[in-house]
Amino acid sequence: MNDIQIELGCLPVVMVTLRGLAPDEAYQRYLRDMGEMMATKQSLIAIVDGRQSEMNSPKHARMQATWLREQRPALEALDFGTVLVIDRPIVRFSLSAMLAFAPIPGTYKVVSTLADGAAWAAARLRARGRTVPPALTRFASSIDTMDSFKNDAA
């Protein structure tokens, strides 16, 4: 399945899962939805799971670059932390090299596992005096699937 899924069950942490090469409409929806979340002016941390994704198409890369330019002031003001989970070393290296030249606004980190990404998000929350949602703590300590990320109340 080629799609982008956004999970909001563990706010202020948002889980984004990329699968395959998403159709243009799904990529536009993802950027729109992320922009709408930022418009609420709530500080969020995004965990972007790219383990099942393809490399962005040139069109998606341009869409992302335009979106980042437009959202730069909000990303910097909200300190919208982002952790990118990439398990393939060559893709992680390529992404890290690209980000050295064109960094994401705000704080970000590239990691190889979801558990590392969740641990980074939890550390960011603690450093900012925020409560770490119990589901995120469980997720960070042991589980590498999105199912464990859903809201405890669900």
Residue pairs with C-beta under 8 A, 6 or more apart in sequence:
1 19
1 20
2 19
2 20
2 21
2 22
2 23
2 26
2 54
3 19
3 20
3 22
3 23
3 26
4 16
4 17
4 18
4 19
4 22
4 26
4 27
4 29
4 30
5 16
5 17
5 19
5 146
6 14
6 15
6 16
6 30
6 33
6 34
7 14
7 15
7 16
7 17
7 146
7 149
7 150
8 14
9 15
9 135
9 149
9 150
9 151
9 154
10 133
10 135
10 136
10 139
10 149
10 150
10 151
11 42
11 44
11 133
12 42
12 43
12 44
12 45
12 125
12 130
13 44
13 45
13 46
13 47
13 118
13 121
13 125
13 133
13 136
14 34
14 37
14 44
14 45
14 46
14 47
15 46
15 47
15 49
15 146
15 149
16 30
16 34
16 46
16 47
16 48
16 49
17 49
17 52
17 146
18 48
18 49
18 50
18 52
18 53
19 52
19 53
20 52
20 53
20 54
21 53
21 54
21 55
21 56
21 57
21 60
22 30
22 60
24 59
24 60
27 60
27 63
28 63
31 63
31 64
31 67
34 46
34 67
35 67
35 71
37 44
38 44
38 71
38 74
38 75
38 78
38 80
39 74
41 78
42 78
43 78
43 79
43 80
43 128
44 78
44 80
44 81
45 80
45 81
45 82
45 83
45 121
45 124
45 125
46 80
46 81
46 82
46 83
47 83
47 85
47 114
47 117
47 118
47 121
48 82
48 83
48 84
48 85
49 85
49 114
49 117
49 146
50 84
50 85
50 86
50 91
51 85
51 86
51 87
51 88
51 114
55 91
56 64
65 102
68 75
68 104
68 105
71 105
72 105
74 80
75 104
75 105
75 106
76 105
76 106
78 106
79 106
79 107
80 105
80 106
81 106
81 107
81 108
81 121
81 124
82 104
82 106
82 107
82 108
82 109
83 108
83 109
83 110
83 111
83 117
83 120
83 121
84 95
84 108
84 109
84 110
84 111
84 117
85 111
85 112
85 113
85 114
85 116
85 117
86 92
86 95
86 110
86 111
86 112
87 112
87 113
89 112
92 110
92 112
95 110
96 110
99 108
99 110
107 124
109 117
109 120
111 117
111 120
113 144
114 139
114 144
114 145
114 146
115 139
115 140
115 141
115 142
115 143
115 144
118 136
118 139
118 140
118 149
119 140
121 136
121 140
122 132
122 136
122 137
122 140
125 131
125 132
125 136
126 132
133 152
134 152
135 148
135 149
135 150
135 151
135 152
136 149
138 148
139 148
139 149
